[in-house]
Amino acid sequence: RFFSALADVDCSIAAIAQGSSERSISAVIAQVDGPRAMAHVHRKCFGTTEIVELLVAGVGTVGGELLRQIHQQAPKLRAHGLDLRVCAIANSRNSLVAPEGVALDGWKARLETSTERFTLDTYRGWARARRPGRPIFVDCTSSEDVALGYPALMAAGLHVVTANKKANSGRQDHWRALRETASRHQRKFLYETNVGAGLPVIDTLKNMLRTGDTVHRVEGILSGSLSFILGLTEQGVPLSKAVGTAMEKGFTEPDPRDDLEGTDVARKVLILARELGRTLELEEVTLASLLPEEFDATGPLPDFLARLPQADGIFQQRVDAYRKEGKVLRYVGSVGPEGVRVGLVPVPLEHPLAAVKGGENALSFLSERYSPTPLVIRGYGAGAAVTAAGVLADVLRLVEGPLP
């Protein structure tokens, strides 16, 4: 157990000596490794409190909610031997860094007035210099630049937990490099929220594949924001107002065009396809936008939102036409023998997907074991609370021992 504990925190042993009893063991390690080695050995052998150091990037709706949940759960987790210590908080401009932990009371005001700039190099240097026992970089941004930095962070000793889809839906070479780097440096890379927010989509699929099941088809509604928006349009709410409401509730991506044009759902089905072993790039996903073809969705975000009411009439005509046929519009993503597809689909009212709206997601897995009736996962797939809870759950997966 002693040597296993040293290996857990990546401590190299220079020499070993054993006394007259197997309980008397000495090891020589680098002086800089002493504090974290001692803390982890005590944790493994005597059940002392484990300190997990978090570096959080992105404090918008999801990141801010994550910090709130960590602050709320902290007393309960400490009572069970776990100290989740937020050692860094950063947005695109500023950062707060405190090796002994940032006080989460009033962090927003202190972050805004901070003069420290956020760079991934700073975080890598921090990890190499301190060599903490279980450091976790938590990405709640939507930045491609941050996602491209994951391999370097892992090489510096950081585990990575991310709500950012850009890494897993980027170029296939980067996707492969992430996994190779994580394996080489024995780091964890967790991303459950990439597809279903707080729903256990990735974990369920991985467990099916690990236990020998063959998945033939994955299909469903993968955008809680679009299920919310389409549900409102069925009630006669204009598309532009439905989008505005979804933005106010924090259901959409920072730029709602990622949702409306299907890019966000395309990224999700691409992630699922790669989990199934397919070699695929984002541009190979067959994609149809929710927005009318004749509508101009280009330009700066404020200009797009100002023009969006021009699409209300055209879109409502489609909704009304399908209602007369006893159908509703649902934005569906699928991975199957015919390829990887994303787009609006009119479904009959008796179809299971017709009832999925109001921010819900629903996903079905048709496999050798789950056939002809597929395995179905359904629940809320949009909103800061469920997404942040999914990120926190990934953080806790990295912690050993029983938790409440």
Secondary structure, 3 states (H helix, E strand, C coil): CHHHHHHHCCCCEEEEEECCCCCCEEEEECHHHHHHHHHHHHHHHHCCCEEEEEEEECCCHHHHHHHHHHHHHHHHHHHCCEEEEEEEEECCCEEEECCCCCCCCCHHHHHHHCCCECCHHHHHHHHHHHCCCCEEEEECCCCHHHHHCHHHHHHCCCEEEECCCCCCCCCHHHHHHHHHHHHHCCCCEECCHHHHCCCCHHHHHHHHHHCCCCEEEEEEECCHHHHHHHHHHHCCCCHHHHHHHHHHCCCCCCCCHHHHCCHHHHHHHHHHHHHCCCCCCHHHCEECCCCCCCCCCCCCHHHHHHHHHHHHHHHHHHHHHHHHCCEEEEEEEEEECCEEEEEEEEEECCCHHHHCCCCEEEEEEEECCCCCCCEEEEEECCCHHHHHHHHHHHHHHCCCCCCC
